[in-house]
Amino acid sequence: MAQLRVKLVYLDDLVKRPVIFELAKGFDVSANIRRASVEDGRGWIVCELDGDATQLESALNWLTEIGVVVERLQDVVES
């Protein structure tokens, strides 16, 4: 098992799409949401993704393909 910390930025219609559900179901990846903010037409999530390393990379590629901006993080800062 591998773990990645990422910030996912959603724009436009992606805010209304169940992206985390699709990610978990399609790639067998679990997401632990640490922080999030959603507004009209924009949202972001900081989360820890757990799963097989190959599946995690495939999941990140898929997120990018559908228009989610993916930022890999070293540490999750909580405040």
C-alpha positions in Angstrom: 0.0 0.0 0.0 1.1 3.5 -0.8 -0.1 6.9 0.4 -0.1 10.3 -1.3 -1.1 13.7 0.0 -2.7 15.8 -2.6 -4.6 19.0 -3.2 -7.4 18.6 -5.8 -8.8 21.8 -7.3 -12.1 21.6 -9.1 -13.5 24.2 -11.5 -16.9 24.7 -13.2 -19.1 21.6 -13.5 -16.6 19.3 -11.7 -17.8 20.8 -8.4 -21.1 19.0 -8.9 -19.6 15.7 -10.1 -18.9 12.9 -7.5 -15.2 12.8 -8.4 -14.1 11.2 -5.1 -16.7 8.5 -5.4 -15.7 7.8 -9.0 -12.0 7.7 -7.9 -12.6 5.2 -5.2 -14.9 3.0 -7.3 -12.8 3.1 -10.5 -9.3 2.8 -9.1 -9.8 1.0 -5.7 -8.3 4.0 -3.9 -9.5 5.4 -0.6 -9.5 9.1 0.2 -9.3 10.6 3.6 -10.5 14.2 3.2 -8.5 16.5 5.6 -9.7 19.9 4.4 -12.0 21.2 1.8 -13.7 24.3 0.5 -16.5 24.5 -2.1 -18.0 27.6 -3.7 -20.1 28.2 -6.8 -17.9 27.1 -9.7 -14.8 26.3 -7.7 -13.7 23.9 -5.0 -10.6 22.3 -3.5 -9.9 19.3 -1.3 -6.7 18.3 0.6 -6.8 14.6 1.0 -4.7 11.5 1.7 -5.1 8.8 -1.0 -4.3 5.2 -0.1 -4.0 2.3 -2.5 -1.7 0.3 -4.7 1.1 2.6 -6.1 0.2 1.8 -9.7 -3.5 2.5 -9.1 -2.7 5.8 -7.4 -0.7 6.9 -10.4 -3.5 5.9 -12.7 -6.0 7.7 -10.5 -4.0 10.9 -10.6 -3.7 10.7 -14.4 -7.4 10.2 -14.7 -8.1 13.2 -12.4 -5.9 15.4 -14.6 -7.6 14.1 -17.7 -11.0 15.1 -16.5 -9.8 18.6 -15.6 -9.0 18.4 -11.9 -5.8 20.3 -11.0 -3.6 17.9 -8.9 -0.9 19.2 -6.6 1.2 16.7 -4.7 1.9 17.8 -1.1 4.6 16.8 1.3 2.6 17.6 4.5 -1.0 18.4 5.2 -1.1 21.6 7.2 -4.2 21.8 9.4 -5.5 24.9 11.0 
